[in-house]
Amino acid sequence: MPTEKRIECLGVSINYIDVGKGDVLIFLHNGGGFWQIWSKQIEYFQKTHRVLALDWPGFGESSESNKPYSLDFNTQILKCFLDSLKLAKVTLLGNCIGASIAINFSNLYPERVDKRVLMNICPGERLVRLGVFRSLIFKKKSDKFQSSLKILLTFIATKTFVKNKFPKILFGQNPDKKSQLFVKYEYKMKEAKQNRSRTNLLFTSNTYTLEHFLSNNSIVKDSLLLWGEFNKVANVQREGIFHQTLCGIEQLHIIKNSGHLLMYESGKEVNDLIEGYLD
């Protein structure tokens, strides 16, 4: 397992790993996750590249921030991270909010991004399926109401039957519940910090709605786009095809028998696709 390091970015202690030598690959995890979702890619690509993966604020072993975990905030965390390590040009590989951050960063700083691998792009406000809940979460309410609602939702997600949906919802049809990643998710989802951060991220998920600012003339159209066939967070037929069209990407690769964590469930296939794209 790579040695974890720390760096300060915008008042947050960011946990990350940095291994290998060569062209730089930056791995960006999904909301509620941690850098270990990329363990199979890190093990493989560190032989030929310099590989870095970080925990977003509030997740994994990174500290929390008192700021909303919006798309803009995490994009600036990424910029600070690259600036601090003096990384001028990199390839970004992101899952869900990580993919959205990679897209936003590429649009803001195109000269700093070589290539992009995008997986299961975050559907933004459509993560909240029911209109009544969207209204409660996204429409401006008093700070006291918002704070109380966050506490309630955190309680529901961690102390009621709802908790049984995690982490199963992130994997495909028949997850290996004894795998290292599944076991780590079960452990981390019991942590107060991780649960608070998941709720805080939910309240800013509307900022990750890419169609608010992205057109099919986007600079990201030459990206590699991957989606899990059984993604329960962002359905491939609804969200995958939509985002392929929105980004103007020529081909969508659907990874069979995998879910939101396709990079772990189908590690070899994903690695082969990434390697072919990078070459």
KASULGI-V610176 format. One record per residue. N is the residue number from 1. RES is the residue in one small letter. SS is DSSP state (H for helix, E for strand, - for the rest). PHI is phi as a letter, one per 40 degrees, with the letter a starting at -180 (999 if undefined). D_FIRST is the distance of its C-alpha to the first C-alpha in whole Angstrom. Layout:
# KASULGI-V610176
<<N,RES,SS,PHI,D_FIRST> <N,RES,SS,PHI,D_FIRST>>
This chain:
# KASULGI-V610176
<<1,m,-,999,0> <2,p,-,c,4> <3,t,-,c,7> <4,e,E,c,9> <5,k,E,b,12> <6,r,E,b,16> <7,i,E,a,19> <8,e,E,c,22> <9,c,E,b,24> <10,l,-,f,27> <11,g,-,g,27> <12,v,E,b,24> <13,s,E,c,20> <14,i,E,c,18> <15,n,E,c,14> <16,y,E,a,12> <17,i,E,b,10> <18,d,E,a,11> <19,v,E,b,10> <20,g,-,g,13> <21,k,-,b,17> <22,g,-,h,20> <23,d,-,d,21> <24,v,E,c,19> <25,l,E,b,18> <26,i,E,b,17> <27,f,E,b,16> <28,l,E,b,18> <29,h,-,c,17> <30,n,-,c,20> <31,g,-,c,22> <32,g,-,g,21> <33,g,-,b,17> <34,f,-,a,14> <35,w,H,c,12> <36,q,H,c,9> <37,i,H,c,13> <38,w,H,c,12> <39,s,H,d,9> <40,k,H,c,11> <41,q,H,c,13> <42,i,H,c,10> <43,e,H,c,9> <44,y,H,c,13> <45,f,H,c,14> <46,q,-,c,12> <47,k,-,c,14> <48,t,-,b,17> <49,h,-,b,17> <50,r,E,c,15> <51,v,E,b,13> <52,l,E,b,13> <53,a,E,a,13> <54,l,E,b,14> <55,d,-,c,15> <56,w,-,c,19> <57,p,-,d,21> <58,g,-,g,22> <59,f,-,b,19> <60,g,-,f,15> <61,e,-,b,15> <62,s,-,c,17> <63,s,-,c,21> <64,e,-,c,24> <65,s,-,b,27> <66,n,-,c,31> <67,k,-,c,31> <68,p,-,c,31> <69,y,-,c,28> <70,s,-,c,30> <71,l,H,c,30> <72,d,H,c,31> <73,f,H,c,29> <74,n,H,c,26> <75,t,H,c,27> <76,q,H,c,28> <77,i,H,c,24> <78,l,H,c,23> <79,k,H,c,26> <80,c,H,c,25> <81,f,H,d,22> <82,l,H,c,23> <83,d,H,c,26> <84,s,H,c,24> <85,l,-,c,21> <86,k,-,f,24> <87,l,-,c,23> <88,a,-,c,27> <89,k,-,a,26> <90,v,E,b,23> <91,t,E,b,22> <92,l,E,b,22> <93,l,E,b,20> <94,g,E,b,21> <95,n,E,b,21> <96,c,-,f,24> <97,i,H,c,25> <98,g,H,c,22> <99,a,H,c,24> <100,s,H,c,27> <101,i,H,c,26> <102,a,H,c,25> <103,i,H,c,29> <104,n,H,c,30> <105,f,H,c,29> <106,s,H,c,30> <107,n,H,c,33> <108,l,H,c,33> <109,y,-,b,32> <110,p,H,c,32> <111,e,H,c,32> <112,r,H,b,29> <113,v,E,b,27> <114,d,E,c,27> <115,k,E,a,26> <116,r,E,b,25> <117,v,E,b,23> <118,l,E,b,25> <119,m,E,b,24> <120,n,-,f,26> <121,i,-,d,28> <122,c,-,d,28> <123,p,-,c,32> <124,g,H,g,33> <125,e,H,c,35> <126,r,H,c,36> <127,l,H,d,33> <128,v,-,c,35> <129,r,-,c,38> <130,l,-,c,41> <131,g,H,d,43> <132,v,H,c,44> <133,f,H,c,40> <134,r,H,d,40> <135,s,H,c,43> <136,l,H,c,42> <137,i,H,c,39> <138,f,H,c,39> <139,k,-,c,43> <140,k,-,c,44> <141,k,-,b,44> <142,s,-,c,45> <143,d,H,d,42> <144,k,H,c,43> <145,f,H,c,43> <146,q,H,c,39> <147,s,H,c,38> <148,s,H,c,39> <149,l,H,c,38> <150,k,H,c,35> <151,i,H,c,35> <152,l,H,c,36> <153,l,H,c,34> <154,t,H,c,31> <155,f,H,c,33> <156,i,H,d,34> <157,a,H,c,30> <158,t,H,b,29> <159,k,H,b,32> <160,t,-,b,34> <161,f,H,d,34> <162,v,H,d,32> <163,k,H,c,29> <164,n,H,c,29> <165,k,H,c,28> <166,f,-,b,25> <167,p,-,c,22> <168,k,H,d,24> <169,i,H,c,26> <170,l,H,c,23> <171,f,-,b,22> <172,g,-,c,25> <173,q,-,c,28> <174,n,-,b,26> <175,p,-,c,23> <176,d,-,c,21> <177,k,-,c,20> <178,k,-,b,18> <179,s,-,c,15> <180,q,H,d,12> <181,l,H,c,13> <182,f,H,c,17> <183,v,H,c,16> <184,k,H,c,14> <185,y,H,c,17> <186,e,H,d,19> <187,y,H,c,18> <188,k,H,c,18> <189,m,-,c,21> <190,k,-,c,23> <191,e,-,c,22> <192,a,H,c,25> <193,k,H,c,23> <194,q,H,c,22> <195,n,H,c,25> <196,r,H,c,27> <197,s,H,c,25> <198,r,H,c,25> <199,t,H,c,29> <200,n,H,c,30> <201,l,H,c,28> <202,l,H,d,30> <203,f,-,c,33> <204,t,-,b,32> <205,s,H,c,31> <206,n,H,c,35> <207,t,H,c,34> <208,y,H,c,31> <209,t,-,c,35> <210,l,H,c,34> <211,e,H,c,38> <212,h,H,c,39> <213,f,-,b,39> <214,l,-,b,37> <215,s,-,b,40> <216,n,-,c,40> <217,n,-,c,40> <218,s,-,c,37> <219,i,H,c,35> <220,v,H,c,32> <221,k,H,c,34> <222,d,H,c,32> <223,s,-,c,29> <224,l,E,c,27> <225,l,E,b,28> <226,l,E,b,26> <227,w,E,a,27> <228,g,E,c,26> <229,e,-,d,29> <230,f,-,b,29> <231,n,-,c,28> <232,k,-,c,29> <233,v,-,c,28> <234,a,-,b,30> <235,n,-,d,32> <236,v,H,c,32> <237,q,H,c,36> <238,r,H,c,37> <239,e,H,c,34> <240,g,H,c,32> <241,i,H,c,36> <242,f,H,d,37> <243,h,H,c,34> <244,q,H,c,34> <245,t,H,c,38> <246,l,H,d,37> <247,c,H,c,35> <248,g,-,g,37> <249,i,-,c,34> <250,e,-,c,36> <251,q,-,b,34> <252,l,E,b,32> <253,h,E,c,29> <254,i,E,c,29> <255,i,E,c,26> <256,k,-,c,28> <257,n,-,f,27> <258,s,-,b,24> <259,g,-,b,24> <260,h,-,c,23> <261,l,-,b,19> <262,l,H,d,20> <263,m,H,c,17> <264,y,H,c,15> <265,e,H,c,19> <266,s,-,b,20> <267,g,H,d,17> <268,k,H,c,19> <269,e,H,c,22> <270,v,H,c,20> <271,n,H,c,19> <272,d,H,c,22> <273,l,H,c,24> <274,i,H,c,22> <275,e,H,c,22> <276,g,H,c,26> <277,y,H,c,26> <278,l,H,c,25> <279,d,-,c,27>>
